[in-house]
C-alpha cells in the first residue's frame, strides 16, 4: 500500500456564498484550483476529489468519488475519502480553504508513524477536522457513527489515537493561522482576494 492520498472534499450547500464555493472566482480562478495547487507537491500517490457532482469537476482531470453513505455531511465526506484511498493515510482538506500551507501539511505528513490514527491541528482548542490526516483504522469507528446518524466530524476521535497540533507547534509554519480560513461568504471572498494579492 502506498503512503499518502490527498483528498479534497467538495461538498456542502454553499448557502452563504450564494453559489458553489468550489467555483467561486478568486483572483480569476476557481477556489478549488487554488487548493489543488497548494496540495500538488506533498509526495502523495494520488489526489482525489470527493463530490456528488462529478460532471462539474471532470475538467480538473482528477479521480472523483461520490459519498459512500449519502446525506451524511462532512463526516461522510471524510469517510468516503478514507474508503476510496489506496493509501494508509489520507490527508483531507476542504475545497474552501485556499490558504492551506504546504509547509504545515508537510510537517503533519512527517508525523505519520503508523501509530497515530488522526493527525489534526487545533485552533483555540478546537480540532480542524477538514484539515487533517486520517489512517485507514478510522473507517470502522466513523462507519458506526454514520450508521447511528451521529455526524459530528470529531465525534469518533475518542475511539482512536489522535495526535493534536496546537498553535505553539505550528505557528512558525503558518504564522497567521490562515490555513484554516474557510471562505463562506462574498465578503470573505473579497477579503481573501486582497490577502492573496499581498502574499
C-alpha positions as CSV (number, residue, x, y, z in Angstrom):
1,X,0.0,0.0,0.0
2,X,1.3,3.5,-0.8
3,X,1.8,6.0,1.9
4,X,-0.4,9.0,1.2
5,X,-3.5,10.1,-0.6
6,X,-4.7,13.7,-0.7
7,X,-8.5,14.1,-0.8
8,X,-10.3,17.4,-1.4
9,X,-13.8,17.4,-0.1
10,X,-16.1,19.4,-2.3
11,X,-19.5,19.1,-0.6
12,X,-21.8,21.4,1.3
13,X,-24.6,23.5,0.1
14,X,-22.7,26.9,-0.1
15,X,-25.8,28.6,1.1
16,X,-24.0,31.6,2.5
17,X,-21.9,32.1,-0.7
18,X,-25.0,32.1,-2.9
19,X,-23.0,30.0,-5.5
20,X,-20.9,26.8,-5.3
21,X,-17.8,27.7,-3.2
22,X,-15.6,25.4,-5.2
23,X,-16.0,27.5,-8.3
24,X,-16.2,31.0,-6.7
25,X,-13.7,33.1,-8.5
26,X,-10.6,34.0,-6.5
27,X,-8.2,36.2,-8.5
28,X,-9.8,35.0,-11.7
29,X,-9.5,31.3,-10.8
30,X,-12.0,28.9,-9.2
31,X,-11.2,28.5,-5.5
32,X,-10.8,24.7,-5.7
33,X,-7.9,25.2,-8.2
34,X,-6.0,27.3,-5.6
35,X,-6.4,24.4,-3.2
36,X,-5.3,21.9,-5.8
37,X,-2.2,23.9,-6.5
38,X,-1.2,24.2,-2.8
39,X,-1.5,20.4,-2.2
40,X,0.1,19.4,-5.5
41,X,3.6,18.6,-4.3
42,X,3.2,16.8,-0.9
43,X,4.7,13.5,-2.1
44,X,1.2,11.9,-2.4
45,X,0.5,8.8,-4.6
46,X,-2.9,10.2,-5.7
47,X,-5.1,13.3,-5.3
48,X,-8.9,12.7,-5.2
49,X,-12.0,14.9,-5.3
50,X,-14.9,13.9,-3.1
51,X,-18.0,15.1,-4.8
52,X,-21.6,14.1,-5.6
53,X,-21.5,16.2,-8.8
54,X,-18.7,14.7,-10.8
55,X,-19.7,16.4,-14.1
56,X,-18.8,19.8,-12.6
57,X,-15.4,18.7,-11.6
58,X,-14.4,16.5,-14.5
59,X,-12.4,19.2,-16.2
60,X,-9.9,19.0,-13.3
61,X,-8.8,15.6,-14.5
62,X,-8.6,14.0,-11.0
63,X,-10.3,10.8,-9.8
64,X,-13.7,11.6,-8.2
65,X,-15.7,9.7,-5.7
66,X,-19.3,10.2,-4.6
67,X,-20.4,9.7,-1.0
68,X,-20.4,6.1,0.1
69,X,-23.2,6.9,2.5
70,X,-25.4,9.7,1.1
71,X,-26.6,12.7,3.1
72,X,-24.0,12.2,5.9
73,X,-22.4,15.7,5.8
74,X,-18.7,16.4,6.2
75,X,-18.1,13.2,8.2
76,X,-19.5,11.3,5.3
77,X,-17.1,13.1,3.0
78,X,-14.2,12.2,5.2
79,X,-15.3,8.6,5.4
80,X,-15.6,8.4,1.6
81,X,-12.1,9.9,1.2
82,X,-10.5,7.3,3.5
83,X,-12.6,4.5,2.0
84,X,-11.6,5.5,-1.6
85,X,-7.9,6.0,-0.8
86,X,-5.5,3.2,-1.7
87,X,-3.1,4.5,0.9
88,X,-2.6,4.0,4.7
89,X,-3.1,7.7,5.4
90,X,-5.4,10.2,3.7
91,X,-4.9,14.0,4.0
92,X,-8.4,15.5,3.9
93,X,-8.8,19.2,3.1
94,X,-11.9,21.2,2.3
95,X,-12.4,22.9,-1.1
96,X,-12.9,26.3,0.5
97,X,-9.5,26.6,2.2
98,X,-7.4,28.4,-0.4
99,X,-4.7,29.3,2.1
100,X,-3.6,25.8,3.2
101,X,0.1,25.9,3.9
102,X,2.2,23.3,2.1
103,X,4.8,23.7,4.9
104,X,2.3,22.9,7.6
105,X,0.9,20.0,5.6
106,X,4.4,18.5,5.0
107,X,5.0,18.7,8.7
108,X,1.8,17.0,9.5
109,X,2.6,14.3,7.0
110,X,6.0,13.8,8.7
111,X,4.1,12.7,11.8
112,X,2.5,9.7,10.1
113,X,4.1,7.0,12.1
114,X,1.8,4.1,11.8
115,X,0.6,4.7,15.4
116,X,-1.5,7.8,15.1
117,X,-4.9,7.3,13.6
118,X,-5.7,11.1,13.2
119,X,-3.2,14.0,13.0
120,X,-5.1,17.2,13.3
121,X,-4.4,20.9,14.2
122,X,-6.4,22.7,16.9
123,X,-7.4,26.3,16.7
124,X,-8.4,27.8,20.1
125,X,-8.6,24.2,21.3
126,X,-10.9,23.0,18.6
127,X,-9.8,20.4,16.1
128,X,-9.8,21.3,12.4
129,X,-11.3,18.0,11.1
130,X,-11.3,19.1,7.5
131,X,-7.6,19.8,7.6
132,X,-6.4,16.5,9.0
133,X,-4.7,13.2,8.2
134,X,-6.7,10.0,8.8
135,X,-5.5,6.4,8.9
136,X,-7.4,3.5,7.4
137,X,-8.1,2.4,11.1
138,X,-10.6,5.3,11.3
139,X,-13.0,3.6,8.9
140,X,-14.9,1.4,11.3
141,X,-15.4,4.0,14.1
142,X,-16.6,6.5,11.5
143,X,-18.9,4.0,9.9
144,X,-20.5,3.3,13.3
145,X,-21.1,7.0,13.8
146,X,-22.6,7.4,10.3
147,X,-25.0,4.5,10.8
148,X,-26.1,6.0,14.1
149,X,-26.6,9.4,12.3
150,X,-24.0,10.9,14.7
151,X,-22.5,13.3,12.2
152,X,-20.2,15.5,14.3
153,X,-16.8,15.4,12.5
154,X,-14.7,14.9,15.6
155,X,-17.3,12.7,17.3
156,X,-15.3,9.5,16.8
157,X,-11.9,10.9,18.0
158,X,-12.4,9.4,21.4
159,X,-12.2,5.9,19.9
160,X,-8.9,6.4,18.1
161,X,-5.3,7.6,18.7
162,X,-5.3,11.3,17.9
163,X,-2.2,13.4,17.6
164,X,-3.1,17.1,18.1
165,X,-1.1,20.0,17.0
166,X,-1.7,23.2,18.9
167,X,-0.7,26.8,18.0
168,X,2.8,26.8,19.6
169,X,3.7,23.8,17.5
170,X,2.6,25.0,14.1
171,X,2.8,28.8,14.5
172,X,6.2,29.0,12.7
173,X,4.8,27.1,9.7
174,X,1.6,29.2,9.5
175,X,2.2,32.4,11.4
176,X,-1.2,34.0,10.6
177,X,-3.2,30.8,11.0
178,X,-4.6,31.3,7.5
179,X,-4.5,27.6,6.7
180,X,-7.8,27.1,8.5
181,X,-9.7,30.0,6.9
182,X,-12.9,28.8,5.3
183,X,-14.3,31.2,2.6
184,X,-18.1,31.1,3.2
185,X,-19.4,34.5,2.1
186,X,-18.9,37.0,-0.7
187,X,-17.3,39.4,1.9
188,X,-14.9,36.7,3.0
189,X,-14.1,36.0,-0.7
190,X,-13.2,39.7,-1.2
191,X,-11.0,39.7,1.9
192,X,-9.3,36.6,0.6
193,X,-8.6,38.2,-2.7
194,X,-7.0,41.2,-1.1
195,X,-4.9,39.0,1.1
196,X,-3.8,36.7,-1.7
197,X,-2.7,39.7,-3.8
198,X,-0.5,40.8,-0.9
199,X,1.1,37.4,-0.4
